[in-house]
Amino acid sequence: MKKKLALYTIPDVNPDYPEFIHDHNITLIEGGKVAKYLHLERITGVKYDNSLHQKLYQLFKQAKLFGHDYELGFVDSTVGRSVITSEGKIRFEANPFEPLSPNVEYGRAYWLDRHVKAYAIRHELAHIFSVLPFYGIFRENSLLVHFDGGASVGNVSVWLWRHGQLKLIDYGWQLKRLSSLFNANALNFFILGVKRKQHNSLPGKYMGFAGWGQYDKNIEAWLKENDFFEDIWHDKRRFFDSAKRRFGWDKKHFDTKDKFLQNIAATVQYYFVRETLEFIKQQQQKVGADYLYFTGGSALNLYLNKRLVESSMFKDVFIPPCTNDSGLSLGAAAYMEWLDGVEVQEHLPYLNNWELDCEQVVDDSTDIPKIARFLMEGKVIGICNGFGEVGPRALGNRSIVALPHSKSLSRLISQKMKGREWYRPLAPVMLYHVAQQVIGQQNFPLISRYMLINFKILPQFYDKLAGVVHVDGTARVQVLFNREDNPFLWDLLTYLYKYGVLGLINTSFNFRGKPIVHFESQAYEQAREMNLDGLVINGRFYQLK
């Protein structure tokens, strides 16, 4: 059986910045196991890089991947279904008028020197199938929901998996009003001071900022009356004048320390979660599904995920670590395997392996006590172990870690070392049995393995976790269920726990505006730029100061 090669490489409509297309990626899969994966930004150092169509030929040539007979799959998007690489040696196009369905669809490809048949894979299906490399085939009677800013024919699609068959239930742009709050709403851009060209960064920032405010039903009514001030790009005064008339808020500028603006953000967040939850509830009631598989950029919203898990609508909720567009080629490759009747294996999230040779880290306990002592002295360490994580979350292989007990240390890492905004929290990583103590519950959803849900921390642990507990009393905990999840991190946390340390700050190894590091050379360079105290490379510790 042929290897499957899936690519998300559709060109954007804007050559200056990623307006619609971002996070180009490649997956090579064989026999249900991912052999190679590339998130383009990790090797180019360009955040959200969408230039794969310009680099694909050279990347494959350098990696010596030509000369193999692949089954090809190309993921489409809302801006089109065709690709031509810069030198013209690789081309693809598909019928732009095919309706959305779970059925196989082919396009026409020119691969180096011959015409070949290639899969045309819907953006929606690629998102849906991106869960398979991490959870295996869908459970019987499952609702599959994709929700993002825009796919091929909508921004939401709903599917039912029953008796081994995939059935389309609903799709379209009916939730565009919700996704637009985070990618096209002028007021929300102004509140955070985010430029329109930086729209991909707004959702994550807004989620952290919203935690500082409180939901207000009067603010919600006012926002709805004014269409959430979505189009005030050239007329900020309309917002200021309206806020003064309605609430007596007499300001002429935006300040993230302002409580009224914080309450607006909290209200927008609450509205987004409530409305999305209601939509999914309606879909669940149509078909009576037992499980939910949730994908797309909106599945990065921690507050939404928490409500879904706690709603009791489903027996379990599954979200992949690469639920945003960085997982499209993985989903496409898994979809092609499914079409061929090949069982996709379950993987750890450490699949970012392009041009990396070392998957295994040194399994040697001699450096663990040294690293632990360094951390207990208040030092900050970068980790670059094995293959990198897929998706936007650092899960221990490309992380910056430190003790979680100090607000000042947390601010140092977040604001000074990483250059992040003051209102954004850092997240912790914990062993399963420790998470049980500090959260006060016995069982955790599997999505907590990927930092995709937040939890209320019990107040008696606030002091020991002061650096990772958000202002609303929550923390986005990464739970390590067993040693196999990440042996190095498990051993380090186990050693630290003997000295009363409950977990570690775990934040992505990157500076603001840059991708997470990929190569060892990038790790050394950024560690020195950020003034880190130490560095772990494939299990070996190096003191930098």
N, C-alpha and C positions, 0 to 999 in steps of 0.2 A: 504494500500500500504506500502511496506517495506521501512525502512530507507535505504539510499544509503551510503555506506562507500567506499571512494576512497583513494587510497594510492599511493604515489610516493616513492618507497622504494627499487628500483633496486640497487644492490650492485655495487660499482665501481670496475674497474680492478686494481686499485692501493690502497693498504690498508694504505699508508702513508699520502696521501693528496688527495683532490678531483680533480682528473685529468679530468674525463669526467662527473661524477655525483656529483651534489651538491644540497644543499637546499632541503633535504627530507621534506615531509609534508603530513598531513592527513586532510581529510575533511569528516564530517558526515553531511548529509543533509536530511531533511524530509519535504515533502510537498512544495518543492521549497525554503525552508528557511534553511540557514546554521545554524546548531545547535552547532557544534564544529569544530574548525580549529586549527591545530598546525603546526607552522613552527619550526622544530626541534631545530634549533640553538638557539631559544629564551629561551628554558628551560634548555639547556645543557651548554650554554655559549661558544660553539665552533662554530666559524664562518664557514658558508657553510656546516654545519654538514650533513654528508651522511651516518650515522650509524643507521638509523631507523630499518633496518633489525635485528640489534643486540638488540634493545631496545623495539621493538613493543610489545612483549608479556607482559613485565613488565609494560609498559605504560598503556596498556589496563586493566591489572589486577588492577593497582593502581587507575585508573579512574572508575573502576567497570563497564566497558563497555562490558564485556563478558556476555553471557546469552541472548543477543538480536539476532534477526534474521535479518541479513543485506543482502542486495544485494551488492556484492563486486565488486570493480573495481580496476585494477592494471595498472598504467601507465608504458609504456615501455621506452626504450631509445636506442641510437645507440649501446650500449654495450650488450644489451640483453633483454630478455622478461621473465626472471624467477627470483624467490625470494625464499629463505628459511631462516627463522629466526634462530637465534643462537641455540635455544633449540629444533628446528625442529617441533614445534607445528603448525606453519603456513607456507604453501608452495603454490607456484603458478608457473605455466608455460603455455606458449602459443606457437602456431605454429610459428616458426621464419621466415617462408617463405610466409606468407600471404601478398598479395599486398596492398598498401595503398588505402583505400576507405572510404567513409562515412558510410558504412554499419556496422551493429553490428557484433562484433567478440567476441567469448568466449574462455576462457582458462580453465584449470583444476586447481582447488584449493583444498587444504586440510586445513580446518579451525578447529583447536583444535582436534576434535575427529571424523570428518567425511569429506567425499569428497563432494564438492559443485561446482556448476557452477559459474563462475565469468567472468565479462567483461575483455577482454584484450583491453586496450585503448591506441591508438596511441599517442605518444608524441605530434605529430602535432595537432591532434584533441583536446587534452587536452589544449594546448595553445589557440587554436581558441575559444573554449567554455569558457575560463576563463573570457571572457567579460560579459557573461550573468548575473552573480551575481551583476553586477554594472550598466548595461545598459538595461537589459531585452533582449528579443528575438531580433535577428538581424532585421534591417529594410529591407523592400523589395528592391530587386535589389542591394545587397551589395557585395563588393569584400572583402574576408577574407584572410588576408596574415599573415603567421607566418614566422619569420626570426630570427634564432638564430645560435649558434655555431654548433649544431648538434642535430637532433631529432632521429627518428627511421630509416628512409631511405633517409635522406637528411638534409639540413639545411634551406631549404625554401619550403613552400607549399602554394598553391594558390587555393582558393575555391570560388564558387559563390553561394549566397543565393538568390533564386528566387522562388516565389510561394510556399513558405514553404518547399522547397527542397534544399538539400545541394549537390553540384556537384563539383567534383575535376577537377581543370583546369590544374594545373602544379605542379611538385614537383621535388626535386633532390638536387644536390650539386652545382648548377650553381653559387651560390653566396658565395661559400666557400672562393674564393679569397678575398672577402670583409670581411667576419667575421674573417678570419685568420689574418687580420691586427691587431686585438685586442686580439687574444688569442693564436697566434702561431708565430708572427713576431719577430725575434731576435732583429732587430734594435729598434723597439718601446719599447721592454723590456729594452734594454740597455739605451735608452734615459732617461727613468724615473727611472732607477735603480731598476726595479721590478724583483724579482726572478721568475723562471718558476713555482715554486710551489704556487706563489701568482697570477696566471694568472686571477683568477676571479675578482681581484681588478683593473686590468689594464684599462678596458674600461672607468670606471668612472673617474679615475685619468687623463687619456689621453684626455678626453673631456674637463676637466678644463684647462689642460696645453695647448691645442690647441688654446684656446682663447687668448693666449699671442702672437701668431704669425700671419702671413699673408700668404694667398695662393700665390704660385709662380708657374706659368706654366712651367718655366724652371726646377724647382725642381721636378715637377710632371713628366716631360719627362724623367729626369734622374732616378728617382725612378722606373719608369716603365721599363726602359732599363735594370735595375739591379734587377728586380723582387722584388723591395722594400726591398732588402737586407734581405729577410726573413730567410735565412739559414746561417747567419754569426755567429752562436753560438760559433764556435771555431776559428773564423778568423775575428776579429774586424778590423784588419789592412786593409782589403779589402775596408771597408767603409771609413776609414780615408784617404787612398791613393786616392780613387776615388773622394772624396769630395775636396781634395786639387787640383787634376788635373782639375776638372770641375769648381770649384768656388773659388779656391785660399784659401779655409778654412783650415788653417794649425793648427789643434789641434790633440791631442792624447788621449783625455779623453772626457767623456760625462758630461755636466754641464747643469742643467735645466735653468740656467740664460742665456745661450747662445742663441742669437737671431736666428742664423742659424738653430739650433735644434728646436726652437720654430716654425720657418717657415716650417720646415719639418712636424711637427705635424699638423699645420694648413692646410697644403697641403694634408696630408693623410685624415684628417677629411673632407675636401672639396671634395676629390675624392670619399670617402665612401658615402657621402650624394648624390652627383650627380649621381653616378652609381646606387645606390639603388632607387633613385627617378625615374630614367629612366626605370629600371626594372618594377616598379609598374605602371608607365605610360603605358608601353607596355601591361601589363596585363589588365589594365583598358580599353584600346582601343580594346582589344579582345572581351570584353563582354559588354561594355558600362555601367558599374556599377555606381550607384549614390552615394554610401556611402563606406567608408573604415573602416574595423575593422583590426587593426594592433597589433600583439602580438609577443612574443619572446623577448629574451634579447636585440636585436637590437632596439626594440621600446623604450628603455630607452635613446636613443640618442636624446637629446633635439633639436639639430640643424636639424636633419632629420625630426623630428616631426613638427618643425616650418615650414620647406619647404613644407611638405605634406599639412598642414593646409592652407598655403598661395598659394598653387599651383592652386587652383580653379578646380582641377580635380574632387573633391568630394564635395558634399553638406555638409558633416560633416565627421570627423575622430574620431574614438572611440578606446581608449587604456585603458586597465585595470590597476589599481595601482600595481597589482602583475603580470606584463607582463613577468617577468623572470620565472625561474623554480619554484620559491616559490608558483606560482599560479597553478601548474599542477594538484594537487588533487582537487582544487576548480573547474577547468575546467572539469576534469573527472567526478566529481559529477554532475555538470550541464549537461554534455552530457548524463549521465544516466537518469537524470530527463527528458530531452528532448525526449529520446527514449521511455520513458513511457508516454509521452504526458502531463507531469507535467510542469506547468509554473513556471520558476525560478523567484523568487522575486528580486527586486532591493535592494541592501544593501549599507550601508555606508561602508567605508574601514576598520572599526574597528571590525575585526572578529577574531583576534588572542586571543582566550579566554581559551586556555587549562589550567586547574587548577586555573582559576580565577573566583571569585564569583561575583565581583562588576562590572556590566556593566555601571551603571549610576553613574555620579559624583554628588557631592552635588550641588544642584541648589540654591545656597545661595549667594547673592550679597555682603555679608559683607566682604569677603576676597578679592574681586576684587580690591577695592581702595587700600588696603594694598599691594597687589602684584604690582599694577600699580606704586605706589610711590616707591617701592623697585626697580623696573626696571628703573624708571626715575632718580634714584640715580646712575645709571650705573652698577647695579648689574646683575648677571647672574643666571637664575633659571632653574632647571630641572622640567619637567612635567611627571607624571606617573598617568594618568587618565583612569579609566575604562579598556576596552579591548584594546589591542595593534593593530596597523595597520598591514594590510597585505602588502607584498612587501617591497622593500628596502628603501622607502621614509618615513620619520617621518612626520606625518600630524597633529600634535598637541596633540596626546595622549601619545606619547613617544618622547618628544622633549626637546631640550635646547633652551631657548628663551632669548633675550636681545634686547635693543633698536638698530635700524639699522643705526644710524647716524654716527658711529665712526669706522674708519678703524682700529684704535689701539685696540678697543674692539673686533672687528671681528677677528683680528689676535690673540688676547689673547685666544679667544674661540677655534678657529680652530687649531692653532699651539701648544699652550701651554696646554690648557685644554684637547683637543681631540687628540693631537699628529699628526695632518694632515700636508701634505706638503704645502709649502708656496704658491704654484700657484693655489690651489683649492679654489674656492669662496664659500661663504655661501649664502643660499637662504632666501628670505623673505616670510612671509605670510601677506596677506592684505584682507581687506573687498572689496567687489565687486566695490562699488562706489569710493573707494580710488584708486583701480587699474585703473579705468577709467581715473582718473585724471593724474596719474603718467606715464601711458603708452600712453594715448591719443587716446584710442579707446573705443567704446561703448559696444561691445560684445566680449565675450571670449569663446573659445572652452571649452567643458566640461572637456577635459583632463587637463586643468589648475587647476582643483580641486585637482589633484593628483601630481602636480609638475612635469609634463611630457612635458613641453614646456617652452622655454625662450622667453622673450620679450625685446625689446629695451625700455629703460627708457628715458623719456624726460630729456634733460640736465639740465633744471631748478630745477630738483629734486635730482640731484646728491649729493648735500651737505647733505640733510636730509636722504639720503639712501646710504651714502658713504660706509657703512659696508657690503652692499649686492649687489652693482653694480659691475659687473666683469669688467676687464680691457677693454673688447670690448664694454662696454656700455649696456650689457644685464643683466637680472636677471631672475632666475628660480622661478617665482612668484607662490606661492600657493594662489589661489583665493578662498575665502569663498563666495559662491553665496547667502547663506541665513543662518539664525541662526541654522537651523536643521543640517547643515554640521558639526558643532562642537560648541554647545552652550557655553561652557566655553571660548573657544578661541574668539568667536564672541563677547561675553560680555566684555572680557578684551580689545580687540582691539577697541570696541566702546567707552569704557571709556577713553582709551589712546588718541583716536582721538580728544576728547574734548580739549586736551592739545597740539594739533598739531603733535602728533606722527602718522606717516603714516602707520606703520606696525611694525613687529617684525622680527628680525633674528629668523629663525626656522631651526635648524639643529638636526640631529638624536641624541638621548640620548645614546651615546656609545663612548667608547674610541677606538682609532685606533686598528684594528685587532680583536675587540670584536663585538658581535652582539648587536643590540638594546636591551635595558633592557626590561624585561617582568614582573617580580615580583616586589612588593614593596621593598623587601629586596635587590634585585639587584639595584634598584634605589637609595636607601640609600647608599649602598656600593660604587657604581660608582660616586655618587654625591660628596662623601667625597674624593675619590681618585682623582677626577678631580678638586677638590677645588671649587665647585660651591657655590654660596652665599645663595641659598635657594632652596626649593623643594616643589612642589605641588603634593599631593597625593589625588586622587579622589576629587579634588576641594578644599581641605584644604591646607593652606599655612604653611610651617615650615621654619623658619629662621635657617640657618646652621652656621652663623658667628655672 
